[in-house]
Amino acid sequence: MKQYAYYPGCSLESLGKNYHISALEVSRELGLELKELEDWNCCGATAYFPVDELLAYTLVSRNLAIAEKSGLQDFVAPCSACYKNAYFTNSYLQKDADLAEHINYALEADNLHVNGTMKVRHLIEVFIEDVGIEEIQKKVSNPLKGLRVAPYYGCQLVRPRKAKEDVENPQYFEGLLSALGAEPIEYASKTRCCGGSLIITNRKAALDMVHKLLQDAVKNNANVIATTCPMCNVNVEVYQSQVNREFGTDFSIPVMYFTQLMGIALGIEPKRIGVGASMLSLAQSTVS
Amino acid sequence: MAVELSFSKEIENIMYASHGKPIKDCLQCGTCSGSCPAVEFMDNSPREIIGLISADFKKEVLASNTYWTCASCYHCSVRCPAGIDIADMMYALKRYSMWKGEFQEGLIGPEFSESFVKMIVNSGRSFEPLLAATYLPKFSARDIVQEGLMATGLVLSGKMPLLPKKVKRLKNLQRMVRRIIPIGETK
């Protein structure tokens, strides 16, 4: 069973709890073991960088250092913001010896040392690359037939650019959904930002962004929006009622983590992946 | 004699991460503004802000809400034909304005970032409910009621815990932070 250094991030122990439990269940089902880092700290999301850049990299590096110490090779984050921060901090550590020296001086205070040797990955990448679409498809016992899913990549999963990947029109999420038997819809907003980082600091702008996303998904007849990030999920699910109040709309589209959809397709008991009765009836009504 | 740096140079100097092209390479094509999901809520579009920086309009830039309205989605950065990391430039502007203590009155962003960092220094973990609650007084009465109802629902549905978690080696983490930035005694 391949093991991964798993960095859940703060959201997964509060608002994103269902993401956490479904990630663990699905991984186990696919023969992967996510080993949670010991004593990890917050990655800072988008809130450290306005204060101090070096502090931001140092706090992220503490988690990378703990992961390196575990002896595992892959650092896996289910949250797009955690993933982006860990990915770039790790790559700067490799390229910039001076930065690494500054950070390591600070890390000494916690008896840690970072080298930038982890392979930083998002959970969806791990499933697609290490298990593979075909293997996943073979394990589907409850295909999501007829379920029209809006694959929502959001922003920081795909941007900034890491290598030569497609940042405008990625396709891997669609591929995964098709393997589950679902029908991925095409819509323009799939990589457009949901405004998650603005929900407290600029509510008006954030709700406008959620509104546009919901509108696009619903117009294209999605039954459910699938997310890869706790920020997107909470923002799009929880603030739907506020969007309705603000814009006079009546959206009530379920929002689920991609791991929950995988769990249903793999035949995992719904309550073990945090899937409530309302969501389940929706998924099942289309399976019939 | 100290050389006085141009505003664009000052900003570039605090853009470690981007490794992108200098701000002066901007073509003023407007791809950034056209790609920005928050542009209609900004006083100046990203293109205008870059123009103002290049022309040394420091006061106007610092008074604008633009960089605090950036959602950090990096759409501008990946599309810029001149290769400028515009989203990172927005972060640099935030840092600059925080250092100078100059930003538009009434913005939540600067205070939010500061409280967020304080929260991490005090506990090592972030905790959304506490953060959101801090800013409720800035919302309208209707928003506060809505937010309260929503939070209660989230707690009841088991989605939201009532108490935040802390890292175990908190003293070490705080010592680590002190090696980067000067902070006073923490709780």
Chai-1 contact restraints between the chains, C-beta under 6 A:
chainA,res_idxA,chainB,res_idxB,connection_type,confidence,min_distance_angstrom,max_distance_angstrom,comment,restraint_id
A,C10,B,R125,contact,1.0,0.0,6.0,A-B,restraint_1
A,C10,B,S126,contact,1.0,0.0,6.0,A-B,restraint_2
A,S14,B,E128,contact,1.0,0.0,6.0,A-B,restraint_3
A,S14,B,M160,contact,1.0,0.0,6.0,A-B,restraint_4
A,S14,B,P161,contact,1.0,0.0,6.0,A-B,restraint_5
A,L15,B,E128,contact,1.0,0.0,6.0,A-B,restraint_6
A,L15,B,K159,contact,1.0,0.0,6.0,A-B,restraint_7
A,L15,B,M160,contact,1.0,0.0,6.0,A-B,restraint_8
A,D39,B,V167,contact,1.0,0.0,6.0,A-B,restraint_9
A,D39,B,K168,contact,1.0,0.0,6.0,A-B,restraint_10
A,D39,B,R169,contact,1.0,0.0,6.0,A-B,restraint_11
A,N41,B,G124,contact,1.0,0.0,6.0,A-B,restraint_12
A,N41,B,V167,contact,1.0,0.0,6.0,A-B,restraint_13
A,C42,B,I120,contact,1.0,0.0,6.0,A-B,restraint_14
A,C42,B,R125,contact,1.0,0.0,6.0,A-B,restraint_15
A,C42,B,S126,contact,1.0,0.0,6.0,A-B,restraint_16
A,T46,B,S72,contact,1.0,0.0,6.0,A-B,restraint_17
A,A47,B,S113,contact,1.0,0.0,6.0,A-B,restraint_18
A,A47,B,F116,contact,1.0,0.0,6.0,A-B,restraint_19
A,F49,B,Y91,contact,1.0,0.0,6.0,A-B,restraint_20
A,P50,B,K94,contact,1.0,0.0,6.0,A-B,restraint_21
A,P50,B,R95,contact,1.0,0.0,6.0,A-B,restraint_22
A,P50,B,S113,contact,1.0,0.0,6.0,A-B,restraint_23
A,V51,B,S113,contact,1.0,0.0,6.0,A-B,restraint_24
A,V51,B,V117,contact,1.0,0.0,6.0,A-B,restraint_25
A,D52,B,I181,contact,1.0,0.0,6.0,A-B,restraint_26
A,E53,B,Y16,contact,1.0,0.0,6.0,A-B,restraint_27
A,L54,B,I180,contact,1.0,0.0,6.0,A-B,restraint_28
A,L55,B,I180,contact,1.0,0.0,6.0,A-B,restraint_29
A,L55,B,I181,contact,1.0,0.0,6.0,A-B,restraint_30
A,T58,B,I180,contact,1.0,0.0,6.0,A-B,restraint_31
A,A106,B,M176,contact,1.0,0.0,6.0,A-B,restraint_32
A,A106,B,R179,contact,1.0,0.0,6.0,A-B,restraint_33
A,A106,B,I180,contact,1.0,0.0,6.0,A-B,restraint_34
A,A109,B,N172,contact,1.0,0.0,6.0,A-B,restraint_35
A,A109,B,R175,contact,1.0,0.0,6.0,A-B,restraint_36
A,A109,B,M176,contact,1.0,0.0,6.0,A-B,restraint_37
A,A109,B,R179,contact,1.0,0.0,6.0,A-B,restraint_38
A,D110,B,R169,contact,1.0,0.0,6.0,A-B,restraint_39
A,D110,B,N172,contact,1.0,0.0,6.0,A-B,restraint_40
A,D110,B,M176,contact,1.0,0.0,6.0,A-B,restraint_41
A,C155,B,C73,contact,1.0,0.0,6.0,A-B,restraint_42
A,R159,B,Y74,contact,1.0,0.0,6.0,A-B,restraint_43
A,R159,B,V78,contact,1.0,0.0,6.0,A-B,restraint_44
A,P160,B,Y74,contact,1.0,0.0,6.0,A-B,restraint_45
A,P160,B,S77,contact,1.0,0.0,6.0,A-B,restraint_46
A,R161,B,V78,contact,1.0,0.0,6.0,A-B,restraint_47
A,V167,B,V78,contact,1.0,0.0,6.0,A-B,restraint_48
A,R192,B,P37,contact,1.0,0.0,6.0,A-B,restraint_49
A,C193,B,P37,contact,1.0,0.0,6.0,A-B,restraint_50
A,C193,B,A71,contact,1.0,0.0,6.0,A-B,restraint_51
A,C193,B,C73,contact,1.0,0.0,6.0,A-B,restraint_52
A,G195,B,A71,contact,1.0,0.0,6.0,A-B,restraint_53
A,S197,B,A71,contact,1.0,0.0,6.0,A-B,restraint_54
A,S197,B,S72,contact,1.0,0.0,6.0,A-B,restraint_55
A,L198,B,A71,contact,1.0,0.0,6.0,A-B,restraint_56
A,I200,B,A132,contact,1.0,0.0,6.0,A-B,restraint_57
A,I200,B,Y135,contact,1.0,0.0,6.0,A-B,restraint_58
A,T201,B,I108,contact,1.0,0.0,6.0,A-B,restraint_59
A,T201,B,G109,contact,1.0,0.0,6.0,A-B,restraint_60
A,T201,B,F112,contact,1.0,0.0,6.0,A-B,restraint_61
A,N202,B,T69,contact,1.0,0.0,6.0,A-B,restraint_62
A,A205,B,A38,contact,1.0,0.0,6.0,A-B,restraint_63
A,A205,B,F41,contact,1.0,0.0,6.0,A-B,restraint_64
A,M209,B,P37,contact,1.0,0.0,6.0,A-B,restraint_65
